[in-house]
């Protein structure tokens, strides 16, 4: 799957799960230690805002400060999600060369690497959100294959200290391998 199409697919996967979140769901726990659904969704929306700022030329440290100083889900989570997602997609599509470098907390990385991080983050957290709210957690197989390649080719722990589970067997289905490599139990 082409990487910009993967961003569209990941955005769709997360948005479909977010549309099912009701008032009682916000405080549910997630597969991410110490995160509830509200924090998880705010993290992904904040990631969109961070990407928009960095792709607009803002230094990563300033973009983080800007994101961290504001509420991510106001006036409502779905509006925040759709607005920031659309802006992020447009910003990545406007990049003249995905080989150009952007500022990131991991250092200067290519636009392609940054895009791969966003596809990875949104996809894995779509699964987390589905698992948290009891929704269907099966992800689109072609998206899973793309994100699995990103994880296998990316830096150890995706550069963020993610610890793979010991059961990341090469004979397991792709989604089970992806989840194991990202520290998630698929059962």
N, C-alpha and C positions, 0 to 999 in steps of 0.2 A: 504494500500500500504506500502510495506517495505520502510524504510527511505532512504536507498541508491538508490532504484528505484525512490523514490520521487525526489531525487537530479537530477537524469537523466531526469526525466519528466520536472522538473522546468527549467533545463538548456535548454531543447528542446523548451519549451514555450517561454523563453526569446530570444533565438537565432533566432527562426522563426520571431519574431517581429523585432529584430535588423536587420535582412536581408532586411527588407523593408524600413529602414531609408535611405533617400536620403539627398543630401546636403541641401535642403530647410527645412528639418525636424529638424535639430540640434537645432535651436533656438525656436522651438515650446514649449509652456508651457505644464506642466504636472500636474496631480492631486496633486503632492507634492508641497506645497507652496514654491514659490521662486526658484523652480528648472525648468530648461529647459531640453530638451531631452539629450543634451550633458552632463549636470551635472548628470542626472539620470543614463545614461549608464556608465559614469565614476565612479559613486558611486557603481554600481553593479560589474564592473570589479575590482575596488579597493577592494571591499569586497572579491572577489576571491583571489586577491593578499595577502590581510591580512590573510585569512584562510590558504593559502599556507605557509606563514611565521610562523604563530602560530603553525600549525601542524608540521612544521619543527623544532620546539623547541624555536623559538624566543619569548621573552617576548612581551606581547600585546602592551606596550608603544613603544617599538622599532619597532614593526611591523607597528603601526600607523604612526610613524615618517617616516619610509621608504616609505610607500604608499603615504603619503601626500607630500613627497618631489619629486615625479616623476609624469610625465604625464601618465595617465592611458590608453589613447586610441591611442598611437603611436605604430607602424607606421600607422595602420588603426584600426578602432574600431572592425571590424569583426575578424581580426587576433588576436587582444588583447583578445577579448571575447573567441574565440575557444581555444586559447593557455592556458589562465588562467583557463578556465572551465575544460579542460582536466587534467591539473595539480591538480586542486582542487579535482576533482573526484578521481584521483589516490591517492592523499594524504589521503582522507577520507577512501578509500578502504584499504589502508595500515595500518590504525590504528588497532593495535592488539586487543584493547578492547575499545569500545565506552563508557565504564564506567570510563576509565582513565580520569584524570583531565587535562584541558588545561587552559592557561592564557587567559583572556578575559577582556575587559573594565568593564564588570559587576562583575568581580572577577573570582575565580577559578570555572569553570563549567565543566561538563562532555563532552566528545567528542560527545555524542548523543545530548546533549543540543545545542552544537555549530552547529552540523549538522542540527538540527531542525531550528535554527536561519537562517542558510544559505538557506535552502529550503523555509522558510517563506519569506525571503527578496527577493530572486530571483523570486518566484511565484508572489508575490504582485506587484513587479516592472515590471513583464511581462505584467500584466494587465494595469498598469500605462502607459507603453510604447505603448501598443496597443491603449489605449484610446487617447493618445497624437497624434499619427500618423493616426488615423482613421482606424485602422486595426480591425479585428475580435477580440473582447476582451473576448470571451468565453474560459475559461480555462478547461483543461481536468477534468471531474467530479471526478475521483478517486484522482487526485492531490488536488483538492479543498477540498475534504473530509479530506485528510491527513493534509493539512495546517489548516483547520478549527479546527481539533483536537489539533494541536500544539498551536494555538492561545487560544483556550478555556482552555487548560491545562497549558499554560505558565504563566509567571509573568504578572501582570497587565501592560497593554500598551506594552507588550513584553519586558519590562525593558527599553524601549526607549522613554517613554512618549506619546505613541500613544493614542489618545483619540477616543473611540468608538462613533459612532453616536447613537442617541436615537432609531433608527429604526432597531435595531439588533434583529428582531422578530424570535422566534424559529420556526415559521411556514413558513417563507420565504425560497426560494430555497437556497441551501448551498452556492453558490457563492455570492448571495446577502447578506447573513449573514456574510460571511467572509469579504466582502468589508465593511460592516457597522461596524464590530468589529475593522477594521483597519482604520476607519475614512474616508472611501471612499463612495461616492454616486454612486450607480450602474446605475442610470437612466440618 
